[in-house]
Amino acid sequence: MQPTSPLAQAPPAPICIFTPAPSAHTDAMADAPDSDRDVQLLQAGPSLFSPILAELPALFAAAPATVPRARVDALIALLEPFQESPQLLDPHLPALLGPLTSAFVVWLKRGGDGDATDATPHPTSHPGSTFTLPTALSKLLYTLAKIRGPKLIARFLPPDPLLLERVAAVPLDDAPWELRYVVLLWLGHLLLAPFDLSTISDENIPAQEEAIPGTAHLPSLARRLLALAVRYLGSPGNRESDAAAGCLVRIAQRRDMKEAGLLDAVVAWGVAKVAEQGGVADGRGLFLKTGVLLVLAGMLAENGPHVEKIFLLVKGLQDDGADEWGSAGVRRLGMKVYRWVAKYRGADEDVVADIVERLLTALGDRDTAVRFGASKSLAVVARRLDADMAGDVVEAVMAVYDEDVFPDPVSGARILATVDAEKWHGATLTLATFLRQRAIRTTDVLARVCACIVDALSFEQRRATFALGSNVRDAACYAAWSLARSYTTAELLAAGELVVPATGFAHGRSMPQIIATELVVAGCLDPMGNVRRAASAALQELVGRHPGCVTAGIALVQAVDYATVALRRRSVVTVAAAAGALDTEYWTALTHGIITGWRGVGAADDDGRKLAASSLGALTALRPDGGATFDALLARIRGEGGKHTEIYHGGLFALAAHLDALPPDALTPAMQHALTHDVFAKLRGHEFINPILHPELTAAATSRLVESLCRLPLRPSPATLRLWTALLLAALQHDTPAFTTHALAALSHLFPLLSPANCTRLIEHWTAPPARVGAILALGAVRASPQTILAAAAHPAITIRVAALQALPALPPSAEITAAITAALDDYTTDPLRGDIGSWARAAAIAALPDGVRPPALARVACEKLDRLRGLAAAALGVSEEGWSHLPQLLDAPEYRAAAVRGLVTSAGAAPEGLMRASRRALIAHISASPAAAAAVATELLATLQEGTERTTVPTLEVVALLLDLALLPLKAEERGRLFHATQRAHFKSANVGKLVVAVGVYRSLALSEGTAAGLRREVVKKLVAMLTHPFPRVRVEVSEALWIVVAQGGDGEEEGRQSEEEAVGWGEAVEMLGAQEWSGGVKTLAGAVRGVRGVLVGA
């Protein structure tokens, strides 16, 4: 029996998204749903290890044959969150790996007793399933290797050479892949033993056929290890293949094996295997060739004659356009081979030039892994070249930033629409690696690299449905981090005052200040979370390594914090304002980025443009700039906004936020003229109708600006007021919130500015039939015509009813309004296509309830099966619906009990499985705790059933049957009779098979219940017997099964011990007849069986 696991009390581990340095190849993350969870992990990290360190010795100290699967999975679940914070594991690695490796050694020394495969073949079979000991150990060791890296974890594996034979003998054919991976990793570590394999090998163990030609003379252990590595070299799983390749490289490079000719044999076999024609189409051959090429690349760790063979092989694959070269894995390994060859053949300028050209071409490869390998190889090669040739390589890389770049004919800005995004990514990665290895040696080149980093930090290419460039910006952050880390302050300042046109600053600034400012813009405004965090990490490195070079550096790092920028809303609005408040430099850069860049007004998503507008408002409140921001915004609205609806949308939102933050006296006459004549000049009317032009964006943006304009101390002319009114009316012609939300807010400010005659005409227009959503909402916004809104609350169309409920809260409170809102809580209208459309009205009614009004119907909604409505109603009642904790409060309150039960039955009797279980658990716990509570619930359940509402009848029958089976429904004799008759009425002449089946379940439960009187039980049996002739086969089957259970348990109504011997024999015959008959057959064929059962059970 296993000891109690401390993991049972362990809290769930949070997810960590933390890296101390920006990654050059991380996945894009637009936002972090819970941005502080990684910080919580860092703070709680030490305490999270306590349950793990307590569990491992308890679980593996005795090296049991099997280990509970649930406990292993729990350990893995606790370790997984550290995958992106692997450094937190380092202090605990000895304590973590000690019990695992010790148990593995014990299992090996026991002779590997038991099968290495799982004790239960299916991982999800049942909670009590188990793993064999080696499987459990290998899963945990693999998890640690995945988190911290196989090279580091391999150091903790026992290096005892005596274990080599035992580990090699572990059966792997049917073992889990994690076990194969760990065994191959361990074998590679054990092959570091300084003793010849001939002194360790057990020659009595027969070796298989030679896996590699020319190895028959090797010791038996060596041949077995070669066969094992070759067998898994072509595994589709990269982990197994990598471990097998590492094992093969390790054994081939041993001194004793090289003397025996193994290195030459492996190289010859590998070159021949990769050069074989065909075998790629089936996939398995490609996996094998990739694994073999990985072995050959590993052989290049030592110089020798084999270097030329491997180089010619890879070069031939690329030049001949072989099928293998189409694989990203093969091309990535090719980059690695080129790097090693350049190292050994550095004196041959022709070879090096050829390799450099190939690597430069690979910078534009379609696969990130290949680009990353090429950039790393280029940096290594360039570092070993002389200064002139290395400078040529750097120049070639920086030339990528000028390829296919065209100047804008108006602004002169660089247009990047036609550049190769993959090549930009590869070039930026290469520059980052150059900087990291200090391969750039002159100040003037360093200044040009700075300009390249600035360009890459703002790189974006828009496509029809997606955007390219986040990987380029991420790599640019890595380059900035490398620049700050690898070069001294004096080297950076030696470049002097630089002017980089892409930044928007005309005056010179130092290189650290330029990079810091651009990192602030990226860290605050970039839409991708990984880029914002990478920029924050690079900024922290820059300020920390070069103190005094960045304005307000320490405060800036604290504002643009790594964890704070994870949440996009917080970074764009709060963090940007905090950074802008530190210095004019950052305020100007952020404002420029919002107005002119693609991140702000030109953001691809609607929410991003609205966030940018909010950010501009916050920045404007900090530093009013005398109209420069207004002019820049107006210029973009007139220019690009006239062609692109998205930019027009973002520009108007930003202008509205800017105007809201300006002081009342900041508007000049020229600005006022522009606001009343220019911003809406492009509109012709079709922008609100044509779906291709995104009319919802135009409607929302114009309404938002009208709202701001109405709040300004302007004196709009009648023509201007008519224009503003027309814009809002155009938006209100649509029914969706995307059109109406901002229009209604603007209307409440515009209406007081209109003349009484115009107001009257508008109200008459809105009250005229037919009823329209926009008109009803507009009446609520201006608080006019309450009777029209009340009439709309009873309109047949659900959208009109919902609009009326949304408009009612704006009106003065009255009994009529409260009654209309309360009545909407009972709206359960259904639609064949849209389902429960009445839920829209119920949700609107909850939101519209006046303060202090809590009708009983809220309790019903708070217990029904729709999660969203249940939460809204519970919040309106002032209770929490988490875990159904509100149910006892509602059932104990007499004024809410009846309604709560009517809502509860829909959750406990007709809801999805998870909700049904949770609600039933809460109900059973409540009625089990108090007989009075059970009696009250029973009374309400019976009343609900007697109401006969189609929506609640079936789920109520389900709940009643359940509680009767559990003996938790304390019904009196008279109430049981009412239950019987109510059930009959519920399915009388019904064609609803589900209702009939549930009714049969109630009859069965009622007949088996101990509290049911004998006479009532006979009536129930009689009813069931009558239903044996029901026309629906499924109903007959359910009835026969129910009768069989009732009869088999002697449930004919006679008290125990009172049934005569003759009756007992008859009932036994009935059981046999019910069990022997096929009740799904035709009704006519069942007549004899029904008569027999009726004769025995009913007596007629």
N, C-alpha and C positions, 0 to 999 in steps of 0.2 A: 504494500500500500504506500502510495507516494505521500510525502509530507505536505502539509498545507502550504500553498504557494503565497509568498508575500506579494506577488503581482496582483492578487485579487483586490488588494487595497490600493494599488498604485494608480495615480491619476493618469489619464490619457496624455501621452506625450504630444506637445505642440509641434507644429511644423516650423522648421527653421529656414530662413532665406537670408543667410549672412555669409559674406565673404569679405575678408579684410582688404582685398585688392580687387579691382574690376576685372571681370572675366572677358576674354576676347571672343568667346564662342558660347555664351550662355543663351538659353531659350528666351524669347521675348515674353515679357509679362506686362500686360497693359496696366494692371493695378493689383494691389494686394488687398484681398477682402478683409483681412484682419492684420493690419500693418505692424502691430506691436507684438505679435506672437513670437517672432524670432528674438526680440529683446527679452521677452519673458523666458525663453529657453536659455539664453545666455545667463540670466540671473538665477534661474532655477536649475541650471545644469548639474551642479554638484549633488543636489538633493535627488535628482532623477536617477543618479547612478546607484543610490542606496538599495532600491528593490532589486536591481540587476545583480549587484555584487552579493546580495544576500541569497538570491535565487540560484545562481550558478553552482556554488559548492553544494547546496542542499540537493540539487537536481542530479549532479554528476559525480558526487564524491564516491559513491559505491559503484559507479560505472554499470548501471542497470542495463539489462538486455533491451528493454524498450522504455521509451520516454513519452509521456502524454503529449499529444500533438498540440493541445490547447496551450500548454505551458511554453512550448517552443515558440509557437506563434506569438504569444504575449511578449516573450523576450525580444523577438524580431521587431514587433511593433514599437517597443520602447527604444530600440536602437536606430530604426529607420530615420526618425527626425534629425539625427545628427549627420545625415549624409552631406548637407551643405554647410555644416560646422564641424568638419572632421577633427580639427585641432582640439576640440573639447575632449576627445577620447584619449588623447596621448597620455595623460597622467594615469589613466586607469587601464591601459592596455595590458600590463603584466597581470593585474588582478582579473581582467576579463578573460585572457587567453590561457592563464594557468590551469584552471579547472577543465577547460575544454581539451587542451593538449594532453593533460595527465590522463583523463578518461580515455582518450584515443589510444594512448600508449598501453593502458591496461587492457583495452579491448584487443589490441594487436598481440600482446603477450599471452592472452588467453587463447590465442590461435584463431582470432576472428570468429568466435562462436556465434552462431545464428546467421541468418541471411542478412546481407547488407541492404536489401531492398526494404521498402516500407512494410510494416506489419499489417497495415490495411491499405489495399491498393488505391482507394479513392480518398483524396485528402478531405473531402467534405462529407464523408459517409455519416459520421455521427460524432457528437461531442466527446465521446470516450475513446476515439480512435488514437492510435499511437504511432510513433516513429521508432524504427530500430535505432540503437545507440549511434552507429556510424552515420546514419542519415541525419539524425538530430544534430550531431556535432558538425557535420559538413555544412548544414544549412546556416548554423550560427557562424561558423568560420567564414563562409562565403559572404555573409552579410557584413562582417567586419572588414573583409578584404574589399568589398564593394565601397564601403564608406571611407576606409583609410588607405586603400591601395594595396595590391597584392605584394609588392616588394617589401613594404614595411611589415605586413602581417607575416610574411614568410620568415622573417628574422626570429619570430617567436616560436616557430615550429621546432620541435626537438631535433638537434643535428646529429644524434647518435648514429654512427655508421652501421651499427648492428641492426638498426631498424630498416635498413635499405631493403633487405630481402623480404621482410614482413610487409612493408608498405607495398612493394611491387607485387606481392601475392594477393592483395585485396581483390576479391571478385568484383569486376566493374561492368560486366556485360548488361545486366538488367538493373544496375544501380541508378539512383537519381543522378542527374547531371551535376549537381552540387558536389556529390561525393567524388565523381570522376575528376572534377576541377581541383578539389582539395588534394586528392592523391597525386595528381600530376604536379601541382604546385609544390607539394612536400618532396616529391622525388627530385625535382629540380634543385631544391635546397639541400637535400642529402647528398647530391652529386658533387657538392663542394668538399666532400671528405678527401683528405690528403693521401689516402691509401689507394694503391692500385686496385682496380675492380677485381682483378684476378685473385687477390687475397681475401676478398669478401664474398665472391661468387660461390654459390652452392652448385657445383657441377652435377649433382645428382638430380637436380630439377631439370627435366627436358625442356629445351628451348624450341620455339616454333620455327617455321621456315624463315629464312633470312628475309627481313622486311626491306633491307637495302642491299643491293648486290655488292659483293666483295666484303661481307662482314661475317662470313661463316667461321672464320678463325678466332673471333672475339670470344671472351668469356661468356658463359651461359647467361649471367646476370645482365651483361651489356646487350646481348641479343634480345633478351626478354624486354628490357627497357626500350630498345629501339622499336620493337614490334608494338609495344603499348603506345608509344608516342605517335608512331605512324598511323596507328588505327584511329586515333582521335584527332589527327592533324586536319582532316577534312570535315570536322564536325560543323554543322550549321551554326552552333552556338559559338560566338566569338570567344567566350571565356574558356571553354575547353580547348579550342584551337590555339589560343594564345599560350595556355599552360603547357600544352603538348609541344608547341614550338620552342618554348623556353626550356623544357626538359631536353629536347633533341639538341638544341644549341649547347646546352650545358655539358652534355655527355660528349659531344663531338669535340669540344674545346678542352677537354681534360688532357693533361700531358700524356698519360699512358695510352689514351685512345688515339691521340694524334700520332704518336709513335707507331701505333698499330695500323695507321692509314685510314682511320675512320673519318677524319675531316675531309680528306680528298674524296672518299667514297660518298659521303653525304652531299658534297658540292656537285659531284658528277651526277649522282642520282637526282638531285633537285633540279639542276639545269635541264636534264633530259626530261624530267616530269613536266616542268613548266613549258618546255618547247614542244611537247606533244601536240599534235593537231587534234582539234575537236574536243569533245568532253565538256564543253562549256554550257551547251544549251540545256542540259538536264539540271544544272545548278550544283549538283554534288561535285562534279568535276571542277567547277569554278571555286567552290569552297576548298577543295584539296589544293588546287594550284595557288590560291591565296595563302593557305597555311604553309606550303612549301616555300613560297616567296618570302614569307615572314622568317622562315628558318635561314634562307640565304642572306637576308638582310642582317640577321643576327650574326652570321659568320663574318661579316665585315668589321666586327669589332677588332679583328686582328688583320694586319696587312699580310699579303701573300699572293701567290700566283692566282688564287681563286678570285681575286678582286676583278681582274680583267674579264674573266668568264661571266661573272655575275653582271658586270656593267654592260657587256655586249648583249647579254640576254635581255635585260630591261630595255636597253636602247632599241633592240630589234622589235620588241613588243610595241613600243611607241611608234617607231618609224613605219612598221608594216601595218599599223592599224589593226592589230590582232583583236579578236573578240575579247580576250582577257583584259585588254586595256580599257574597255568600256566599263569595267568595274571600278567604283571609287576606291575600294580597298586595295586593288592592285595599283592604281595610280598613286595612292598615298604611300604605299611601300616603295614605289618607284622614286618618289621624292626623297625618301630616306636613303635609298641606295645611291642616288646622285650625290647626296651630302657626304657619304663615306668615301665615295670614289674621288670627289674633289679634294678631300683631305689627304688621300694617299698620292694623288696625281697632281698635286698643286704646282709642280714644276713644269708640267706640260700645259702651256698656255692655250693650245688649241682645244684640249679636252675640257679645261676649265671654262673657256668661253662657250663651248657647246653646252655644258651643263648649266651655266648661268642663263643662257638663252632659253633652255628648256624650262628652267624654274620660273623665269619671268613670264613665259607663256602660261604656265600652270597657275599663275596668280589669278587668272580669269576663269579658272575651272568652275564648273557648275556645282561642285560639291564642296562644302565648307571644310571638311577634313583634308581634302587635297590642297586647298588654298592655304590652310593653316600649316600643313607640312611643307609646302613650297616656301612660305614666308620664313619659317624657321630655318630651312636649309639655306636659303639665300643669305640670311644673316650670318650663319656659321661660315659659309663660303666667303662672304665679303670680309669677314674679320681676319681671314688668313691671307687675303690678297694684299698686294702693295697698295700704297695710298692712291695712286692714279687709277688703277683698275677698280679699286673699291669705290672711289668717287664716281666712276662711270656707272657702276651698278646702282648706286644711290640715285644718280641722275635719271637712270632708266626707270626706276621705281617712281620717282616724283613726276616723271613725264606722263604717267597715267592720269594725273589730275588735270592735264591739259588736253587729253584726247577727247575729241567729239564735244568740246565745250564751245558754246557760241555766246557772244555778248548780246544782251538785250539792246535793241536799237534805240530805246527811249532812255532807260535808266543806266544802261551799261553794265548791269549785273550779269553774272555768269549764269547761263541757262544749262542745266544739267539733265534735261529730259532725255537726251540721246546717248548719254554715257553708259558704259557697262557697269552695272551695280556690283556684279561679282568681282570685276577687276578692281574696282575701288575698294572693296572689302579686302581683297588680297593685298593690294598695295598698302592699305592702312595697317594691316597686320604686320606686313614686312617692316614698315617704318617703326612700328612699336617694338618689334624684335630687334631691329637695328639700334634703337635707342636703349633698349634694355641691356644690350651687350656692348654699348658704347662704340658702335661701328661707324658712327658719324663723328668726324674728327675736326671739322672746321666750323667757325662761327657763322660764316655767311650761309653755309648749307643748313646749319641749325635754325637760322632765321627763316629760311624757306620751308623747312619742315614744320615750323610753327604755323605758317600760313596754311600748309596742307592739313594740319590737325584741325585748324579752325574751320576749313571747308568741310572736312569729314564730320565734324561735330554737328553740322546742320544739314547733312545730306538726306534727301528724301526724293523718291520717285513715285508718282501716283500712277496707278493703273485703274482700270474700270472698276474692279471690285476689291482691290487690295493695294498695298503700298510696299515699296522696297526701301531699304536704307537703315533699318534698326540695327542690323549687324554691323554696318559701316560706322554708325555712331557709337556703338558699343566698343568696337575696335579703336575708335578715336579716343575714347576715354582711357583705354588701356595704353595707348600711345602717350597720352598726357601723363598718366601715372608713371610710365617708364621714363619719360623725360625728367620728371621731378625727382625720381628716385636715383637715376644713374648719373646725373650731371650736378656739378657743384653750383653754388649760388654765383660765384664769380664767372663761371662759364656761361651761365644764362644771362647775366647782366652785361656780359661783354658784347652782346649783340646790339646794345644801345637801345634808343627809342625807335620802336617799329610802328609803322602804319599798315594795318591789314584791312584792305577795303571791305572784305566780307563782314567785318564787325560793325560797320556803320559809324565808326569813330574816325574823325579826320585828323586828330592830333596824335602824336607819338606816345607810346607807352612801353614799359619794359615787357620783356617776354613773359615773366611770371604773372604780371598783372593781366596781360591779354589772355593767357590761358585760364587764369582764375575766373575772369569775368565770363568767358564763354562756358566754362564748366558750371557757373552759377545759373546761366540761362538754360543749359541742358538739364541740370539737376532740378530746376523748378518747373520748366515748361514742357519737357519732352513727354509724349504720350505713353512711352514704354517704361514700365517700372524698372526693368533691368538697366536701362540706359541712365535713368535718374540716379539709381543707386551707384552705378559705376562712376558717374560724374561726381557724386558726393565723395566716394572713396578716393578718386584722383585729386579732388580739391583738398581733402584732408592731408594727403601725401605732400602736395605742393606747399601748403601752408606750413606743415610741420618740418619739412626738409629745408625750406628757404624762409626763415623768419624775417620779418620786416620788409619783405618784398611785395606783399599783397596788402592792400588797404583794408584795415579792420579785419585782419586775417583770422584771429582767434574767434571773434564774434561771428564771422562769416561761417566758419566751420560749425559752430554751435547752431547757427540758424539752418544751414543746409545740411542737416544731420542725416546720416545714412539710414536710420530707421524712420525718420520723420518723412522723408521724401517717398516712401513706399506707397503711400496712399495718394492717388492723383489729385483729388480735390484739395487735400491739405497742402500738397506741394505747390500747386498752381496758385492757390489763393493765399494761404497763411504764410507758407515759407517764402514765397516771392515777395510778399509785403514786408516780411521781417528782413530779408536781404536788401530790398530797395531802401529801407529806412536807414541802412548803415552808411551809405555813401551815394552821391549823385552818379558815380560810375555805374553801380549796379542798377540803380533806378533807370538810368537811360538805356542800358543794355536790355533790361527786362521789358521796358516799354517798347523799345524798338523791335524786340522779338515778338511781342504780342501783335503789334500793328502791322509790321511789314513781313513777318515770317509765316511759314506754313504751320507753325505750332500754335499760333494764337487765332487771329481772325481767319486765317486760312486753314484751320484744322480740318481733318477729314470727317470727323464725327460731330454731330449736333451738340452733344453734351460738352465736348472739348471746346467748341467755340463759346458756349455760354460760360464755361469756367474761365476762359481767357477774358471774357468781358468782365466778370466779377473781379478778376485779378487786376485788370486795368482800373476799375473803379477804386479798389483799395490803394493802388499806387498813386492815382490822381489825388486822393485825399491826403497823401503824404506830402506831395510836392507839386502844387499847381504850377504849370510851366508857361503861363502867359499865352497860350493858344497854339503852341507848336504841336502838341499831341492832337488837338482838334484838327489842325490843318492836315496832318499826316493821315488821320483817319478819313477825313473828307476826301482826300486825294485818292485813297485806295477804294473808297466806296464809289467814287465817280469813275475810276479807271477799271480795275479788275472786277469791281462789283457790278458794273454794267454788263459784263459778259458771263459771270459765274454767280449763280444763285447762292451757292454756299458762302462765297466771300461777301456777298451783299448781306446775307443773313448774319454772319459773324460781325461785319462792320457796323450794322445798325445796332446790334446788341451791345457791342463795345462802345459805340457812341452814346447810347442810352446810359450805360453805367458811368461813362466819363462825365456826362452832364449831371447825373445825380450827385456826383462827388464834388462838382465845382461849387465855389462860393456863389451866392446870388448875384454879386456884382461883377463876375468874371466875364460875362458875355458882352462882347463888343458888338456894335451895329453890324459889322460885316458877318460876324458869326450868326447873329439873329437872322440876317437875310438868307444866309446859306441854309439855316435850319428850316425856314419856312418856304424856300423856293427850290433848293437843289437836291436834297436827300431823296425826295420822292419823284424826281424828274423822270426817271427811267420807266416808271410804271405806266402801263397802258391798259390794264384790266385783265388781260389774258394770263398774267402771272398768278392770279388767284384761281384759275380754272384749269389750265393745261397741266395734266399730271406729270408730263415730262419735265416741266419747269419747277417741280417740287413746290406746289402752291402753299403747303403747310409751313414751309420755311419763310416764304415771303410774308404770309399772314402773321406769323408769330413775331417776326422781326419788326415789321411796320407797326404792329400794335404795341410792341414793347417801347419803341421810340416815341409813339404818340403819347403813351403814358408819361414818359419823362418830359416831353415837351409841354404837356398840360400842367405840369408842376412848376415849370419855369415862370419867372415874372415877365412873360411875353405879352404882347397885345396882338394876338392873331386877328387878321382880317376875316370878314365873313367868308371870303373865298377859301382861305386857309382852313377855317372851321369846317366848311363843307367838304374839303378834301379829306381832312382827318376823319370826319364822320363816314364818308364813303369807304375809306380804308377799313374801318371797323365793321361796317355793314357787310363788306365783302368777306371778311373773315367769319362773321356770324352766319353766313349762308351755309356753312358746313357744320356737321354735327359732332366731329371728333374733338377731344380736348386739345389736340395739337393746334387746331385753329382757334378755338374759343377761349382758352385759358387767359392768354395775354390780352385778347380783345376785351374780355369782361373787365379785367383790371384797368385797362385804359378807359373803358366806357364810364366807369364810376368817377373818373377825374374829368372827362370831357363833358359829360352831361351838364354839370353846373355852369359851364362856359357858354352853353347854347342859349338862344333866345327862347322865351316861353312858347312861342308859336312853333319853333322847330322841335322843341321837346314834345309838344302835344302831337305833332305829326309823326314823330318817331314812335310814340306809345300807341297811336292808332295803327301804325303799320305793324307793330309787333303783336297787337291783340287781334288783328284781323285773321279770320280763318284762311287756310287750315293751320293748325298748331304746328310750330316748328321748334326744334331744339334750341337753336340760336336765339329765337325770339323769346322763348320762355326764360332762358338764362339772362337775357338782356333786361327783361322786366324785373327780375330779381336783383340785378346789379344796380338798377336805378330806383328800386323800391316802389314800383308802380303796379297798379291793377292786381291786387291780391286775389280777387275772385277768379281772374283768368288763370293764375298759377294754381289755385286750389282745384279748379276744374281740370287742369292738365294733370294733376296728381292722380286722377281717376281715368285717364285717357287709355284707350285700348293698346296703343303702341308703347312698348316698354321703354324706348328711348325718350319719349315725351314724359313718361312718369318719372324716370330718373332725373331728367332735367328739372322738372317741377320740384322734386325733393331737394335738389341742389340749390334751387332758387329760394325755397321757403325760409331758410335761416336768416336771410337778409331782411325779411319783413318783420314788422313789429309783432311780438308774441301775442298769440290769441288761442282760445280754446279750439277753434276750427283748425288752425295750423297744427297744433299738437295732435289733434285727432287724426288728421291726414297723415302725419308722420308715423303715428302709432299703427294705423291701418296698413301702411306699407310694410311693416314688419311681418305681416301675414301674407305677403305676396309670394306665392310659390308657383307662378306661371312657368310652364315648360314649353319648349319649342322642339319640334322633331329634329331639327338640325343643330340648334345651339344649346339644347339641354335646359338646365334650370336658369332661365333668364330672369326669373323673379329674384334670384340672388343679387342681381345688380340693384334692384330697388331696395332690398333689405339692407345692403351695404350703404346705400345712399341715405336710407332712413336712420341708420345708426349714427352716421356722421351729422345728420340734421337735428338730432334730438336736442331740445333746449336743456340748459343746465338744470340739474335737479330732477329731471323727468326720467324715471327708470321704470318703464312699463314691464309687466310680467313677461310679455313676449320676448324681451331681451334674454331672459333665462333660457327660453327655448332655443333661440339662435346661438346662445353661448354653449349649448350642448349638442348642436347638430353636427353633421358629418363634414361640412365644408370648413377646412382649416382656416381660411382667411376670415370668414365670417365669425367663426368661433372665437378667434383672437380679438376681432373688433368688438364683439358684444361683451366679452369678458372684460376688456379694458373699459368699456362704457359703464359696466357694473362696478368697476373698481376692484376686480379680483384677477388673479393670474390663472390662466388655463394651462400652464405648464404642467405636464404629467397629470392632467385632470384633477389638480388639487382644488379646483373651484367647485367640483361636483358636490361634496358634502355640504358646503356652505349653501348652495342653492336648494338641495333637497331638504335641508333642515329649516329653511325659511318657508313658512306656510304660504306666503304670497307668491313665491316663485316655484313651489314644488310641482304643481300640475304642469306648468309650462316646461319646466326642466325635464320632466319625465317624457313629455311629448317630443322634445328635441333629442333626448338621450336614446330613445329607441331607434332613431335613424342612424345613430353612430354604432350602437351595440348590436343592431340587427340587420343593417343593410349598407355597411361601409366597407372600404378596403380592409384587407386582413390586419394590417398593423393597427389602424385606428380601432377596429372592432375589438381586438384583443385588449388594447389599452382601456377603452371605455368599459368593457365588461369587467376587467380587473378592478377598476375604480368602483363600479356599481356593486360588485360582490363584496369588496372590502367594506363598503359603507353599510350594506344591509346585514352583513355578518356581525358587525360591531354592536348592533342595537336591535332588539326585537321590535321596538316601537318604530324605528326607521324602516325596518322591513315591512311592517304592517302598512305604514303610510305609502310606501312605494307600491305595494301590492294593490292597494285601493286605487291609486292613480293609473296603474297599468290596466286594471280592469275597466276604469272609466275611459281610458284612451281607446281600448278595443271596442267598447260599446258605442263610441262616437262613429266608428265605421269610416273614418277618413281613408281614402285610397292610398294616400302617401304614407300613412303610419300603420295600416292594418297588418301588412306582412311583417315588417320589422318588429311590431309589438308581439305578434304570435311567436316569432323567433326567440325574443327575450323571455316570454312567458314559458315556453318549452324548456329553455335552458335553466331557468330558476326552479321549475318544477323538478327537473332531473337532479338538481343539486339540493333539493329539499330546502330551498331558501325563500319560498313564496308562501307565507303563512295565511292562506285563504280559509275562511270559515266555510262550513258546509253550504250555506246559502250562496256565498260568493263563488264557490266551485260550480254550482249549478248555473249561475249567471255566466261564468266563463264558458261552460259547455255550450249554452245557447248562443252566446255571442260569437263563438267560433263557428257554429253552424250558419249563422246569418252571414258571417264574413265570406264564406265560400259558396253560398247558395247560388246555384245556376251560374257559377263562375267558370270561365274557360281559361283562367290564369293558372297554368300548371304549377308555377312556383307557389302561389297562394294555397292551392290544394295540398301540395306536399307539406308545407309548413303546418297547415291545419291538421294533417294526419299526425305530424310530430307532436302537436299539442294533445290530441286524443291519446296517443300512446303514453305521453308523460302523465296525463291526468289519470289514466287507468292504472299506471304503476305507482302513483303517489300514495303514500301511506294514509294521508288524511282524507282520501276520497271515500265517500260512503258507498256501501255495497250496491244500493239501488242505482246511484249515479254511475258506478263502474259498469253495471250491466247495460245501462243506456249507451255508454261509450262503446262497449264491445258491439252492441247491436248496430250502432252507427257505422263502425268500421266494417262489419260484415256486409252491410248494405252497400258500402263503397267498393266492395270487391267486383261489382259489375259496372264500375265507372267506365265510360268509353275511352279514357286515355290510358294506354298501357303503363306509362310510368307511374301514374297514380295507383293503378292496381298493384303494381310491384311494391310500392311503398306501403300500401295498406296491408298486403300479405305479410311483409316483414314486421310491421307493427303488431299485427295480430299474433304472429308467431311468438314474438317476444312476450306479449301480454299473457298468452295462453301457456307458454312454456314456464312462466313464473307463477302460474296458478292464479292469475289476476281476474277471476270471474266474479269477484265480489264476496265469496265465502270467506269467512275468517279462518285462520290457520287451524287445521284439525277438524273443521266442520264439514269438509267436502266428503261425500260418500264414496265408497269404493267404485260404485257404478259410474258416478260422475267423473271420477279420476280416470277410469278407463276411456270414457268418451272424450275427455279432454286430450288424452294421449293420442287418440285417433285423429283429433283435429290438428294436433301438431304435425303428425305425419302427413295428413292431407295438404296442409299449408306448405310444408317443405318439399313435397313431391311434385306439386303442380307447377307448370310453367305459366306464370300469371301474365306474361307479356303477350300471350297468344290471343286469338279472337275471342270476343265476348261469348259467342254461341258455343264455342268449345269448352268454356268454363262453367256452363250452367250446372252440370252434374256436380262438379267440385264445390260450387257455391252452395248448392242445396245441401250437400253433406256437411259442410262447415256450419251453415245456418242451423241445421237440425241438431247439431251437437252443442253449439254455443248459445243459440237463441231459443231453441226448442220449438220452432215453427217452420 
